[in-house]
């Protein structure tokens, strides 16, 4: 039995990834902002919610498919767009997309993708592109144009990165993109030989969405916090949201909404969905978790917006709790990034399969035959 076969949970994959990656790269995935209170809260929030099962319901056949962004997908969760995936494993975004294809759920592509959209577009899985709103409006427009040309299903504008969060772990480890060799990091790279050889000998690191325009993050080593603080437009406004809505022909989502006021404003701007998210606890420390905010946002928007609970998910029961509270679907980054680092496509496939099996088993134990049967009636605090 391989080490991947022995990974039965997100935490198992986390431990495996920690052994395989150089410490600056691992802590980039693993860390949050400031004291990491919100990072911890994102998962802790689920512990205060309890499931109430019903029995004797005849649950030999379970349907965990759902409809999100106008498409029927095979799972009630999808893989959030995350940056720099070829830093974690040389297969990068292609590994994640090919794993996602097996389950017919959404695959997220970041503006900081390390694989071109032209390579990804042929993989037969629904796709959501995470757009960062840059000071360079030509750069932002080029990203939107590429998504239109490649028939991307959903555009998700990230709105919680007006400036970079204070990611102290990255400051301590000296993490940059691309990685830079320092006296402190040298031994970490030395004692992660498979990662180091793959990084040095395989395809050169690149950020294709940026490299036609700027050198930051491709030829120049910068911290992600510096990228957010220096390259993104801090004057992003609701008017900009309206303007993007006018030119984008598909489903439009805002990623990083945490208040009912902003969710209601999103409806006025023609937005189809919001990802309730605090960027994995990597921006504003001390904020509430996405799960904390589902109820008040759902009660405010009613059925006028699709809600995705993004962040902190480590178990199938977390997904059932979020949907019971009012989310249409869930998403996450670390739930598959540790697995990517541990084993590429095989690791991501196993991570998705683990969560899928947990959901099916837990649905049976809950006495629920399909996702639409989940409601606030089956949760308590």
MOQUIVEN-V731519 format. One record per backbone hydrogen bond with DSSP energy under -0.5 kcal/mol. NH is the residue of the N-H (numbers start at 1). CO is the residue of the C=O. Records with the same first field share a line. If there is no record, write none. Layout:
# MOQUIVEN-V731519
NH->CO  CO
This chain:
# MOQUIVEN-V731519
6->2
7->4
8->6
10->314
13->9
14->10
15->11
16->12
17->13
18->14
19->15
20->16
21->17
25->22
26->22
27->23
28->24
29->25
30->26
31->27
33->281
34->166
36->33
40->36
41->37
42->38
43->39  40
44->40
45->41
46->43
47->44
48->44  45
49->46
50->380
52->378
53->51
54->366
62->60
63->369
64->62
66->73
68->66  71
71->68
73->66  71
74->104
78->330
79->106
80->78  332
84->112
87->84
88->84  85
89->85
92->89
94->91
95->91  92
96->92
97->93
98->94
99->95
100->96
101->97
102->98  99
103->100
104->100  101
105->100
107->126
108->79
109->128
111->130
113->110
119->116
120->116
121->117
123->120
125->123
128->107
129->154
130->109  128
131->129  156
134->132
135->231
137->135
139->136
140->136
141->137
142->138
143->139
144->140
145->141
146->142
147->143
148->144
149->145
150->146
151->148
152->147
153->127
154->127
155->251
156->129  154
157->155  253
158->131  156
159->255
160->255
164->225
166->283
167->165
168->166
169->32
170->167
171->167
172->168
173->169
174->170
175->170
177->222
182->180
186->182
187->183
189->185
190->186
191->187
192->189
196->192
197->193
198->194
199->195
200->196
201->197
202->198
210->207
211->207
212->208
213->210
214->210
217->220
218->215
219->215
220->215
222->177  220
227->223
228->224
229->225
230->226
231->227
232->227  228
233->133
234->232
236->233
241->237
242->238
243->239
244->240
245->241
246->242
247->243  244
248->244
249->247
251->153
253->155
254->273
255->157
256->254  275
257->275
263->259
264->260
265->261
266->262
267->263
268->264
269->265
270->267
271->266
272->252
273->252
274->306
275->254
276->274  308
277->257  275
278->310
281->278
282->278  279
283->278
285->283
287->284
293->289  290
294->290  291
297->293
298->294
299->295
300->296
301->297
302->298
304->301
306->272
308->274
309->329
310->276  308
311->309  331
318->315
319->315
320->316
321->317
322->318
323->319
324->320
325->321
326->322  323
327->322
328->307
329->307
330->76
331->309
332->78
336->333
337->333
338->334
340->336
341->337
342->338
343->339
344->340
346->343
347->343
348->344
349->345
350->346
351->347
352->348
353->349
354->350
355->351
356->352
357->353
358->354
359->355
360->356
361->357
362->358
363->359
364->360
365->361
366->362
367->363  364
368->363
371->63
373->370
374->371
378->375
379->376
380->50
